[in-house]
Amino acid sequence: MRRFKAPWMVSLAGSGLFLLASMPALAADGTALYETSCAKCHGSDGLAGTPVGKAMKVPSLVDPRWAADDSADALIAAFHENAKHKPVASKVTDDDLRAIAVHIRTLASKK
């Protein structure tokens, strides 16, 4: 599922000010994106206990470093640096990865 990528405009009632921004990825989208793009290897629980995850020696995402507030930037960097992500890289944007990071943060915080 691809989200609308064009900028949108929000009027601040009565002020005459406008805020121009790209549409943010929603947390709910992060869960759905994780399930379609990451769970096959990392598992729905993030523990990487799937057959594919075990065969490829995929790391668990249930790690305190992914629960940190700056985890989205770290996740994006790790994703792009890992050659095993090449099949998925063309299917997700950095905005998608930021939304996925929100979901991973919830998995990691349950550890």
C-alpha positions in Angstrom: 0.0 0.0 0.0 1.5 3.3 -1.0 0.4 6.5 0.7 -0.3 9.8 -1.1 3.1 11.5 -1.3 2.2 15.1 -2.4 2.4 17.9 0.1 -0.8 18.9 1.9 -1.8 22.2 3.4 -3.4 22.8 6.7 -5.0 26.2 7.5 -4.7 27.4 11.1 -8.2 28.6 11.8 -8.5 32.4 11.7 -4.8 33.0 11.8 -4.1 33.2 8.1 -1.0 31.0 8.7 -0.4 27.9 6.7 1.7 24.8 7.4 3.1 23.0 4.5 4.4 19.5 5.2 4.5 16.0 3.7 2.0 13.5 5.0 3.4 11.8 8.1 3.4 8.0 8.2 0.9 6.9 10.7 1.7 4.5 13.6 -1.0 2.1 12.3 0.8 2.1 9.0 4.0 1.2 10.7 2.4 -2.0 12.1 1.0 -2.9 8.7 4.2 -2.1 6.9 6.2 -4.2 9.5 3.9 -7.2 8.9 4.2 -7.0 5.1 7.9 -6.0 4.9 9.7 -7.3 8.0 7.8 -10.1 9.8 8.7 -12.8 7.3 12.3 -12.7 8.6 12.1 -10.8 11.9 8.8 -12.4 13.1 5.6 -10.7 14.2 7.1 -10.4 17.7 10.5 -9.1 16.4 12.4 -12.0 17.9 13.6 -13.4 14.5 12.4 -16.9 15.3 10.9 -17.6 11.9 12.4 -20.3 9.6 13.7 -17.6 7.3 15.1 -15.6 10.2 16.9 -18.6 11.6 18.3 -19.7 8.3 19.6 -16.2 7.5 20.8 -15.5 11.1 18.6 -12.4 11.3 19.0 -10.4 14.5 16.2 -9.8 16.9 14.6 -6.4 16.9 13.6 -6.8 20.5 16.6 -4.8 21.7 16.7 -1.7 23.9 18.6 0.3 21.3 15.5 0.2 19.0 13.3 1.4 21.9 15.3 4.7 22.1 13.8 8.0 20.9 16.4 8.3 18.2 15.9 4.7 17.0 14.3 5.7 13.7 17.5 7.2 12.4 19.5 4.2 13.7 17.0 1.8 12.1 17.1 3.6 8.8 20.9 3.5 8.8 21.1 -0.1 9.8 18.5 -1.0 7.1 20.4 0.6 4.3 23.8 -0.8 5.4 22.5 -4.4 5.5 22.8 -6.2 2.1 20.1 -8.7 3.3 17.6 -5.9 3.0 18.2 -5.4 -0.7 15.0 -7.3 -1.8 12.9 -5.0 0.4 14.7 -1.7 -0.1 12.9 -0.9 -3.3 9.5 -1.4 -1.6 9.9 0.9 1.4 10.8 4.5 1.7 12.6 6.2 4.6 9.1 7.5 5.7 7.9 3.9 5.7 10.9 3.0 7.8 10.2 5.7 10.3 6.7 4.4 10.7 8.1 0.8 11.1 10.5 2.2 13.7 7.5 3.3 15.8 6.2 -0.3 15.7 9.6 -1.8 16.5 9.9 0.6 19.4 6.8 -0.9 20.9 8.1 -4.4 20.4 11.5 -3.5 21.9 9.9 -1.8 24.9 8.1 -5.0 25.8 11.4 -6.8 26.4 
